[in-house]
Protein backbone atom coordinates (compact mmCIF):
# COMPACT_ATOMS: atom_id res chain seq x y z
CA UNK A 1 0.00 0.00 0.00
CA UNK A 2 2.82 2.42 0.83
CA UNK A 3 4.00 2.43 -2.79
CA UNK A 4 0.94 4.62 -3.45
CA UNK A 5 2.29 7.35 -1.13
CA UNK A 6 4.13 9.17 -3.98
CA UNK A 7 0.87 9.24 -5.96
CA UNK A 8 -1.10 10.73 -3.07
CA UNK A 9 1.69 13.24 -2.38
CA UNK A 10 1.58 14.64 -5.94
CA UNK A 11 -2.21 14.86 -5.89
CA UNK A 12 -2.11 16.57 -2.50
CA UNK A 13 0.46 19.06 -3.80
CA UNK A 14 -1.72 19.71 -6.86
CA UNK A 15 -4.81 20.45 -4.76
CA UNK A 16 -2.84 22.57 -2.25
CA UNK A 17 -1.56 24.75 -5.10
CA UNK A 18 -4.95 24.85 -6.81
CA UNK A 19 -7.09 25.78 -3.83
CA UNK A 20 -4.80 27.22 -1.13
CA UNK A 21 -2.46 29.05 -3.51
CA UNK A 22 0.49 29.29 -1.07
CA UNK A 23 2.41 32.53 -1.50
CA UNK A 24 5.31 31.95 0.91
CA UNK A 25 8.31 30.77 -1.10
CA UNK A 26 10.40 30.53 2.07
CA UNK A 27 8.13 27.82 3.53
CA UNK A 28 8.34 25.82 0.29
CA UNK A 29 12.13 26.15 0.32
CA UNK A 30 12.23 24.84 3.89
CA UNK A 31 10.08 21.88 2.85
CA UNK A 32 12.37 21.32 -0.13
CA UNK A 33 15.44 21.40 2.15
CA UNK A 34 13.84 18.84 4.46
CA UNK A 35 12.81 16.59 1.57
CA UNK A 36 16.27 16.73 -0.02
CA UNK A 37 17.98 15.91 3.26
CA UNK A 38 15.57 13.09 4.06
CA UNK A 39 15.84 11.56 0.59
CA UNK A 40 19.65 11.77 0.57
CA UNK A 41 19.86 10.22 4.05
CA UNK A 42 17.55 7.34 3.07
CA UNK A 43 19.65 6.70 -0.01
CA UNK A 44 22.96 6.71 1.85
CA UNK A 45 21.87 4.79 4.95
CA UNK A 46 19.44 2.24 3.52
CA UNK A 47 19.76 1.74 -0.23
CA UNK A 48 23.46 2.26 -0.92
CA UNK A 49 24.67 -0.42 1.56
CA UNK A 50 22.20 -2.89 0.05
CA UNK A 51 23.58 -2.65 -3.50
CA UNK A 52 27.18 -2.84 -2.31
CA UNK A 53 26.41 -6.07 -0.45
CA UNK A 54 25.99 -7.65 -3.87
CA UNK A 55 29.80 -7.45 -4.28
CA UNK A 56 29.32 -6.22 -7.84
CA UNK A 57 32.48 -4.23 -8.51
CA UNK A 58 30.72 -2.22 -11.24
CA UNK A 59 28.13 -0.68 -8.89
CA UNK A 60 30.05 2.59 -8.74
CA UNK A 61 29.91 2.87 -12.52
CA UNK A 62 26.13 2.48 -12.52
CA UNK A 63 25.79 5.12 -9.79
CA UNK A 64 27.79 7.55 -11.91
CA UNK A 65 25.66 6.64 -14.93
CA UNK A 66 22.60 7.56 -12.86
CA UNK A 67 24.09 10.96 -12.03
CA UNK A 68 24.94 11.54 -15.69
CA UNK A 69 21.49 10.38 -16.82
CA UNK A 70 19.81 12.81 -14.41
CA UNK A 71 21.97 15.67 -15.71
CA UNK A 72 20.78 14.80 -19.23
CA UNK A 73 17.15 14.68 -18.08
CA UNK A 74 17.53 18.11 -16.50
CA UNK A 75 18.71 19.50 -19.81
CA UNK A 76 15.14 18.94 -21.00
CA UNK A 77 13.24 19.46 -17.74
CA UNK A 78 15.20 22.61 -16.75
CA UNK A 79 15.55 21.29 -13.20
CA UNK A 80 11.85 20.86 -12.42
CA UNK A 81 12.70 17.68 -10.45
CA UNK A 82 14.09 19.85 -7.68
CA UNK A 83 11.64 22.74 -7.94
CA UNK A 84 13.77 24.86 -10.26
CA UNK A 85 11.15 26.37 -12.56
CA UNK A 86 10.99 30.00 -13.64
CA UNK A 87 9.14 32.22 -16.06
CA UNK A 88 5.58 33.32 -16.54
CA UNK A 89 5.26 33.10 -20.31
CA UNK A 90 1.89 31.86 -21.44
CA UNK A 91 1.64 28.18 -22.36
CA UNK A 92 -0.89 26.92 -24.87
CA UNK A 93 -0.05 23.22 -24.63
CA UNK A 94 1.70 20.76 -22.33
CA UNK A 95 5.49 21.31 -22.31
CA UNK A 96 6.28 17.85 -23.66
CA UNK A 97 10.04 17.78 -22.98
CA UNK A 98 9.42 18.74 -19.36
CA UNK A 99 6.59 16.21 -19.14
CA UNK A 100 8.56 13.28 -20.58
CA UNK A 101 11.69 14.04 -18.53
CA UNK A 102 9.74 14.24 -15.27
CA UNK A 103 7.86 11.04 -16.03
CA UNK A 104 11.06 9.11 -16.76
CA UNK A 105 12.58 10.43 -13.55
CA UNK A 106 9.52 9.50 -11.46
CA UNK A 107 9.18 6.09 -13.14
CA UNK A 108 12.77 5.10 -12.33
CA UNK A 109 12.39 6.28 -8.72
CA UNK A 110 9.73 3.61 -8.26
CA UNK A 111 11.98 0.64 -9.03
CA UNK A 112 13.72 0.23 -5.63
CA UNK A 113 10.50 0.83 -3.65
CA UNK A 114 9.49 -2.84 -3.89
CA UNK A 115 12.63 -3.73 -1.88
CA UNK A 116 12.87 -0.56 0.20
CA UNK A 117 9.39 0.45 1.29
CA UNK A 118 10.72 3.36 3.36
CA UNK A 119 11.84 4.95 0.10
CA UNK A 120 8.18 5.51 -0.79
CA UNK A 121 7.96 7.89 2.17
CA UNK A 122 11.09 9.75 1.01
CA UNK A 123 9.84 10.06 -2.57
CA UNK A 124 6.42 11.22 -1.33
CA UNK A 125 8.00 13.96 0.79
CA UNK A 126 10.18 14.85 -2.21
CA UNK A 127 7.24 14.99 -4.63
CA UNK A 128 4.92 17.07 -2.42
CA UNK A 129 6.71 20.45 -2.72
CA UNK A 130 7.63 19.71 -6.34
CA UNK A 131 3.95 19.17 -7.18
CA UNK A 132 3.01 22.44 -5.46
CA UNK A 133 5.72 24.40 -7.28
CA UNK A 134 4.92 22.83 -10.67
CA UNK A 135 1.18 23.43 -10.35
CA UNK A 136 1.71 27.06 -9.32
CA UNK A 137 4.12 27.51 -12.23
CA UNK A 138 1.59 26.14 -14.71
CA UNK A 139 -1.23 28.24 -13.26
CA UNK A 140 0.90 31.40 -13.46
CA UNK A 141 1.81 30.46 -17.04
CA UNK A 142 -1.92 30.30 -17.87
CA UNK A 143 -1.72 26.67 -18.98
CA UNK A 144 -5.14 25.15 -19.57
CA UNK A 145 -6.60 23.66 -16.35
CA UNK A 146 -7.32 20.35 -18.08
CA UNK A 147 -3.73 20.14 -19.31
CA UNK A 148 -2.45 20.86 -15.79
CA UNK A 149 -4.66 18.10 -14.37
CA UNK A 150 -3.52 15.57 -17.00
CA UNK A 151 0.13 16.51 -16.44
CA UNK A 152 -0.02 16.17 -12.66
CA UNK A 153 -2.09 12.96 -12.59
CA UNK A 154 0.26 11.29 -15.08
CA UNK A 155 3.27 12.47 -13.07
CA UNK A 156 1.60 11.10 -9.91
CA UNK A 157 1.13 7.57 -11.26
CA UNK A 158 4.64 7.17 -12.71
CA UNK A 159 6.45 6.20 -9.47
CA UNK A 160 3.85 3.56 -8.44
CA UNK A 161 3.94 2.33 -12.05
CA UNK A 162 7.72 1.88 -11.78
CA UNK A 163 7.20 -0.16 -8.60
CA UNK A 164 4.53 -2.32 -10.23
CA UNK A 165 6.73 -2.98 -13.27
CA UNK A 166 9.63 -4.05 -11.05
CA UNK A 167 7.27 -6.35 -9.10
CA UNK A 168 5.56 -8.02 -12.05
CA UNK A 169 8.43 -8.43 -14.50
CA UNK A 170 10.61 -11.08 -12.82
CA UNK A 171 13.40 -10.70 -15.39
CA UNK A 172 14.16 -7.26 -13.98
CA UNK A 173 15.17 -8.83 -10.67
CA UNK A 174 18.26 -10.19 -12.43
CA UNK A 175 19.38 -6.58 -12.85
CA UNK A 176 17.99 -5.21 -9.59
CA UNK A 177 21.32 -4.01 -8.20
CA UNK A 178 22.36 -2.31 -11.44
CA UNK A 179 18.99 -0.54 -11.87
CA UNK A 180 18.96 0.48 -8.21
CA UNK A 181 22.50 1.83 -8.52
CA UNK A 182 21.35 4.04 -11.42
CA UNK A 183 18.45 5.26 -9.27
CA UNK A 184 20.89 5.95 -6.41
CA UNK A 185 22.87 8.18 -8.76
CA UNK A 186 19.67 9.99 -9.74
CA UNK A 187 18.68 10.47 -6.09
CA UNK A 188 22.19 11.64 -5.16
CA UNK A 189 22.05 14.36 -7.78
CA UNK A 190 18.47 15.41 -7.07
CA UNK A 191 18.70 15.49 -3.28
CA UNK A 192 22.05 17.27 -3.09
CA UNK A 193 20.88 19.86 -5.63
CA UNK A 194 17.69 20.43 -3.63
CA UNK A 195 19.67 21.06 -0.45
CA UNK A 196 21.84 23.74 -2.06
CA UNK A 197 19.17 25.31 -4.27
CA UNK A 198 16.81 25.73 -1.33
CA UNK A 199 19.09 28.51 -0.10
CA UNK A 200 19.42 31.92 -1.70
CA UNK A 201 22.97 32.28 -2.98
CA UNK A 202 23.69 28.83 -1.53
CA UNK A 203 23.78 30.36 1.97
CA UNK A 204 22.34 28.47 4.91
CA UNK A 205 20.44 29.94 7.83
CA UNK A 206 19.35 28.33 11.09
CA UNK A 207 15.91 27.38 9.77
CA UNK A 208 17.29 25.55 6.73
CA UNK A 209 20.01 23.81 8.73
CA UNK A 210 17.37 22.71 11.24
CA UNK A 211 15.23 21.22 8.48
CA UNK A 212 18.23 19.42 7.00
CA UNK A 213 19.17 17.97 10.40
CA UNK A 214 15.54 16.96 10.98
CA UNK A 215 15.51 15.12 7.65
CA UNK A 216 18.69 13.23 8.59
CA UNK A 217 17.36 12.28 12.04
CA UNK A 218 14.03 11.07 10.65
CA UNK A 219 15.83 8.86 8.12
CA UNK A 220 17.92 7.39 10.95
CA UNK A 221 14.81 6.10 12.71
CA UNK A 222 13.26 4.41 9.66
C-alpha positions as a Markdown table, in Angstrom:
| # | Residue | x | y | z |
|---|---|---|---|---|
| 1 | Unk | 0.0 | 0.0 | 0.0 |
| 2 | Unk | 2.8 | 2.4 | 0.8 |
| 3 | Unk | 4.0 | 2.4 | -2.8 |
| 4 | Unk | 0.9 | 4.6 | -3.4 |
| 5 | Unk | 2.3 | 7.4 | -1.1 |
| 6 | Unk | 4.1 | 9.2 | -4.0 |
| 7 | Unk | 0.9 | 9.2 | -6.0 |
| 8 | Unk | -1.1 | 10.7 | -3.1 |
| 9 | Unk | 1.7 | 13.2 | -2.4 |
| 10 | Unk | 1.6 | 14.6 | -5.9 |
| 11 | Unk | -2.2 | 14.9 | -5.9 |
| 12 | Unk | -2.1 | 16.6 | -2.5 |
| 13 | Unk | 0.5 | 19.1 | -3.8 |
| 14 | Unk | -1.7 | 19.7 | -6.9 |
| 15 | Unk | -4.8 | 20.4 | -4.8 |
| 16 | Unk | -2.8 | 22.6 | -2.3 |
| 17 | Unk | -1.6 | 24.7 | -5.1 |
| 18 | Unk | -4.9 | 24.8 | -6.8 |
| 19 | Unk | -7.1 | 25.8 | -3.8 |
| 20 | Unk | -4.8 | 27.2 | -1.1 |
| 21 | Unk | -2.5 | 29.0 | -3.5 |
| 22 | Unk | 0.5 | 29.3 | -1.1 |
| 23 | Unk | 2.4 | 32.5 | -1.5 |
| 24 | Unk | 5.3 | 32.0 | 0.9 |
| 25 | Unk | 8.3 | 30.8 | -1.1 |
| 26 | Unk | 10.4 | 30.5 | 2.1 |
| 27 | Unk | 8.1 | 27.8 | 3.5 |
| 28 | Unk | 8.3 | 25.8 | 0.3 |
| 29 | Unk | 12.1 | 26.1 | 0.3 |
| 30 | Unk | 12.2 | 24.8 | 3.9 |
| 31 | Unk | 10.1 | 21.9 | 2.9 |
| 32 | Unk | 12.4 | 21.3 | -0.1 |
| 33 | Unk | 15.4 | 21.4 | 2.1 |
| 34 | Unk | 13.8 | 18.8 | 4.5 |
| 35 | Unk | 12.8 | 16.6 | 1.6 |
| 36 | Unk | 16.3 | 16.7 | 0.0 |
| 37 | Unk | 18.0 | 15.9 | 3.3 |
| 38 | Unk | 15.6 | 13.1 | 4.1 |
| 39 | Unk | 15.8 | 11.6 | 0.6 |
| 40 | Unk | 19.6 | 11.8 | 0.6 |
| 41 | Unk | 19.9 | 10.2 | 4.0 |
| 42 | Unk | 17.5 | 7.3 | 3.1 |
| 43 | Unk | 19.7 | 6.7 | 0.0 |
| 44 | Unk | 23.0 | 6.7 | 1.8 |
| 45 | Unk | 21.9 | 4.8 | 4.9 |
| 46 | Unk | 19.4 | 2.2 | 3.5 |
| 47 | Unk | 19.8 | 1.7 | -0.2 |
| 48 | Unk | 23.5 | 2.3 | -0.9 |
| 49 | Unk | 24.7 | -0.4 | 1.6 |
| 50 | Unk | 22.2 | -2.9 | 0.1 |
| 51 | Unk | 23.6 | -2.6 | -3.5 |
| 52 | Unk | 27.2 | -2.8 | -2.3 |
| 53 | Unk | 26.4 | -6.1 | -0.4 |
| 54 | Unk | 26.0 | -7.7 | -3.9 |
| 55 | Unk | 29.8 | -7.4 | -4.3 |
| 56 | Unk | 29.3 | -6.2 | -7.8 |
| 57 | Unk | 32.5 | -4.2 | -8.5 |
| 58 | Unk | 30.7 | -2.2 | -11.2 |
| 59 | Unk | 28.1 | -0.7 | -8.9 |
| 60 | Unk | 30.1 | 2.6 | -8.7 |
| 61 | Unk | 29.9 | 2.9 | -12.5 |
| 62 | Unk | 26.1 | 2.5 | -12.5 |
| 63 | Unk | 25.8 | 5.1 | -9.8 |
| 64 | Unk | 27.8 | 7.5 | -11.9 |
| 65 | Unk | 25.7 | 6.6 | -14.9 |
| 66 | Unk | 22.6 | 7.6 | -12.9 |
| 67 | Unk | 24.1 | 11.0 | -12.0 |
| 68 | Unk | 24.9 | 11.5 | -15.7 |
| 69 | Unk | 21.5 | 10.4 | -16.8 |
| 70 | Unk | 19.8 | 12.8 | -14.4 |
| 71 | Unk | 22.0 | 15.7 | -15.7 |
| 72 | Unk | 20.8 | 14.8 | -19.2 |
| 73 | Unk | 17.1 | 14.7 | -18.1 |
| 74 | Unk | 17.5 | 18.1 | -16.5 |
| 75 | Unk | 18.7 | 19.5 | -19.8 |
| 76 | Unk | 15.1 | 18.9 | -21.0 |
| 77 | Unk | 13.2 | 19.5 | -17.7 |
| 78 | Unk | 15.2 | 22.6 | -16.8 |
| 79 | Unk | 15.5 | 21.3 | -13.2 |
| 80 | Unk | 11.9 | 20.9 | -12.4 |
| 81 | Unk | 12.7 | 17.7 | -10.5 |
| 82 | Unk | 14.1 | 19.9 | -7.7 |
| 83 | Unk | 11.6 | 22.7 | -7.9 |
| 84 | Unk | 13.8 | 24.9 | -10.3 |
| 85 | Unk | 11.2 | 26.4 | -12.6 |
| 86 | Unk | 11.0 | 30.0 | -13.6 |
| 87 | Unk | 9.1 | 32.2 | -16.1 |
| 88 | Unk | 5.6 | 33.3 | -16.5 |
| 89 | Unk | 5.3 | 33.1 | -20.3 |
| 90 | Unk | 1.9 | 31.9 | -21.4 |
| 91 | Unk | 1.6 | 28.2 | -22.4 |
| 92 | Unk | -0.9 | 26.9 | -24.9 |
| 93 | Unk | 0.0 | 23.2 | -24.6 |
| 94 | Unk | 1.7 | 20.8 | -22.3 |
| 95 | Unk | 5.5 | 21.3 | -22.3 |
| 96 | Unk | 6.3 | 17.8 | -23.7 |
| 97 | Unk | 10.0 | 17.8 | -23.0 |
| 98 | Unk | 9.4 | 18.7 | -19.4 |
| 99 | Unk | 6.6 | 16.2 | -19.1 |
| 100 | Unk | 8.6 | 13.3 | -20.6 |
| 101 | Unk | 11.7 | 14.0 | -18.5 |
| 102 | Unk | 9.7 | 14.2 | -15.3 |
| 103 | Unk | 7.9 | 11.0 | -16.0 |
| 104 | Unk | 11.1 | 9.1 | -16.8 |
| 105 | Unk | 12.6 | 10.4 | -13.5 |
| 106 | Unk | 9.5 | 9.5 | -11.5 |
| 107 | Unk | 9.2 | 6.1 | -13.1 |
| 108 | Unk | 12.8 | 5.1 | -12.3 |
| 109 | Unk | 12.4 | 6.3 | -8.7 |
| 110 | Unk | 9.7 | 3.6 | -8.3 |
| 111 | Unk | 12.0 | 0.6 | -9.0 |
| 112 | Unk | 13.7 | 0.2 | -5.6 |
| 113 | Unk | 10.5 | 0.8 | -3.7 |
| 114 | Unk | 9.5 | -2.8 | -3.9 |
| 115 | Unk | 12.6 | -3.7 | -1.9 |
| 116 | Unk | 12.9 | -0.6 | 0.2 |
| 117 | Unk | 9.4 | 0.4 | 1.3 |
| 118 | Unk | 10.7 | 3.4 | 3.4 |
| 119 | Unk | 11.8 | 5.0 | 0.1 |
| 120 | Unk | 8.2 | 5.5 | -0.8 |
| 121 | Unk | 8.0 | 7.9 | 2.2 |
| 122 | Unk | 11.1 | 9.7 | 1.0 |
| 123 | Unk | 9.8 | 10.1 | -2.6 |
| 124 | Unk | 6.4 | 11.2 | -1.3 |
| 125 | Unk | 8.0 | 14.0 | 0.8 |
| 126 | Unk | 10.2 | 14.9 | -2.2 |
| 127 | Unk | 7.2 | 15.0 | -4.6 |
| 128 | Unk | 4.9 | 17.1 | -2.4 |
| 129 | Unk | 6.7 | 20.4 | -2.7 |
| 130 | Unk | 7.6 | 19.7 | -6.3 |
| 131 | Unk | 4.0 | 19.2 | -7.2 |
| 132 | Unk | 3.0 | 22.4 | -5.5 |
| 133 | Unk | 5.7 | 24.4 | -7.3 |
| 134 | Unk | 4.9 | 22.8 | -10.7 |
| 135 | Unk | 1.2 | 23.4 | -10.3 |
| 136 | Unk | 1.7 | 27.1 | -9.3 |
| 137 | Unk | 4.1 | 27.5 | -12.2 |
| 138 | Unk | 1.6 | 26.1 | -14.7 |
| 139 | Unk | -1.2 | 28.2 | -13.3 |
| 140 | Unk | 0.9 | 31.4 | -13.5 |
| 141 | Unk | 1.8 | 30.5 | -17.0 |
| 142 | Unk | -1.9 | 30.3 | -17.9 |
| 143 | Unk | -1.7 | 26.7 | -19.0 |
| 144 | Unk | -5.1 | 25.1 | -19.6 |
| 145 | Unk | -6.6 | 23.7 | -16.4 |
| 146 | Unk | -7.3 | 20.4 | -18.1 |
| 147 | Unk | -3.7 | 20.1 | -19.3 |
| 148 | Unk | -2.5 | 20.9 | -15.8 |
| 149 | Unk | -4.7 | 18.1 | -14.4 |
| 150 | Unk | -3.5 | 15.6 | -17.0 |
| 151 | Unk | 0.1 | 16.5 | -16.4 |
| 152 | Unk | 0.0 | 16.2 | -12.7 |
| 153 | Unk | -2.1 | 13.0 | -12.6 |
| 154 | Unk | 0.3 | 11.3 | -15.1 |
| 155 | Unk | 3.3 | 12.5 | -13.1 |
| 156 | Unk | 1.6 | 11.1 | -9.9 |
| 157 | Unk | 1.1 | 7.6 | -11.3 |
| 158 | Unk | 4.6 | 7.2 | -12.7 |
| 159 | Unk | 6.4 | 6.2 | -9.5 |
| 160 | Unk | 3.8 | 3.6 | -8.4 |
| 161 | Unk | 3.9 | 2.3 | -12.1 |
| 162 | Unk | 7.7 | 1.9 | -11.8 |
| 163 | Unk | 7.2 | -0.2 | -8.6 |
| 164 | Unk | 4.5 | -2.3 | -10.2 |
| 165 | Unk | 6.7 | -3.0 | -13.3 |
| 166 | Unk | 9.6 | -4.1 | -11.1 |
| 167 | Unk | 7.3 | -6.4 | -9.1 |
| 168 | Unk | 5.6 | -8.0 | -12.1 |
| 169 | Unk | 8.4 | -8.4 | -14.5 |
| 170 | Unk | 10.6 | -11.1 | -12.8 |
| 171 | Unk | 13.4 | -10.7 | -15.4 |
| 172 | Unk | 14.2 | -7.3 | -14.0 |
| 173 | Unk | 15.2 | -8.8 | -10.7 |
| 174 | Unk | 18.3 | -10.2 | -12.4 |
| 175 | Unk | 19.4 | -6.6 | -12.8 |
| 176 | Unk | 18.0 | -5.2 | -9.6 |
| 177 | Unk | 21.3 | -4.0 | -8.2 |
| 178 | Unk | 22.4 | -2.3 | -11.4 |
| 179 | Unk | 19.0 | -0.5 | -11.9 |
| 180 | Unk | 19.0 | 0.5 | -8.2 |
| 181 | Unk | 22.5 | 1.8 | -8.5 |
| 182 | Unk | 21.4 | 4.0 | -11.4 |
| 183 | Unk | 18.4 | 5.3 | -9.3 |
| 184 | Unk | 20.9 | 6.0 | -6.4 |
| 185 | Unk | 22.9 | 8.2 | -8.8 |
| 186 | Unk | 19.7 | 10.0 | -9.7 |
| 187 | Unk | 18.7 | 10.5 | -6.1 |
| 188 | Unk | 22.2 | 11.6 | -5.2 |
| 189 | Unk | 22.1 | 14.4 | -7.8 |
| 190 | Unk | 18.5 | 15.4 | -7.1 |
| 191 | Unk | 18.7 | 15.5 | -3.3 |
| 192 | Unk | 22.1 | 17.3 | -3.1 |
| 193 | Unk | 20.9 | 19.9 | -5.6 |
| 194 | Unk | 17.7 | 20.4 | -3.6 |
| 195 | Unk | 19.7 | 21.1 | -0.4 |
| 196 | Unk | 21.8 | 23.7 | -2.1 |
| 197 | Unk | 19.2 | 25.3 | -4.3 |
| 198 | Unk | 16.8 | 25.7 | -1.3 |
| 199 | Unk | 19.1 | 28.5 | -0.1 |
| 200 | Unk | 19.4 | 31.9 | -1.7 |
| 201 | Unk | 23.0 | 32.3 | -3.0 |
| 202 | Unk | 23.7 | 28.8 | -1.5 |
| 203 | Unk | 23.8 | 30.4 | 2.0 |
| 204 | Unk | 22.3 | 28.5 | 4.9 |
| 205 | Unk | 20.4 | 29.9 | 7.8 |
| 206 | Unk | 19.3 | 28.3 | 11.1 |
| 207 | Unk | 15.9 | 27.4 | 9.8 |
| 208 | Unk | 17.3 | 25.5 | 6.7 |
| 209 | Unk | 20.0 | 23.8 | 8.7 |
| 210 | Unk | 17.4 | 22.7 | 11.2 |
| 211 | Unk | 15.2 | 21.2 | 8.5 |
| 212 | Unk | 18.2 | 19.4 | 7.0 |
| 213 | Unk | 19.2 | 18.0 | 10.4 |
| 214 | Unk | 15.5 | 17.0 | 11.0 |
| 215 | Unk | 15.5 | 15.1 | 7.7 |
| 216 | Unk | 18.7 | 13.2 | 8.6 |
| 217 | Unk | 17.4 | 12.3 | 12.0 |
| 218 | Unk | 14.0 | 11.1 | 10.7 |
| 219 | Unk | 15.8 | 8.9 | 8.1 |
| 220 | Unk | 17.9 | 7.4 | 11.0 |
| 221 | Unk | 14.8 | 6.1 | 12.7 |
| 222 | Unk | 13.3 | 4.4 | 9.7 |
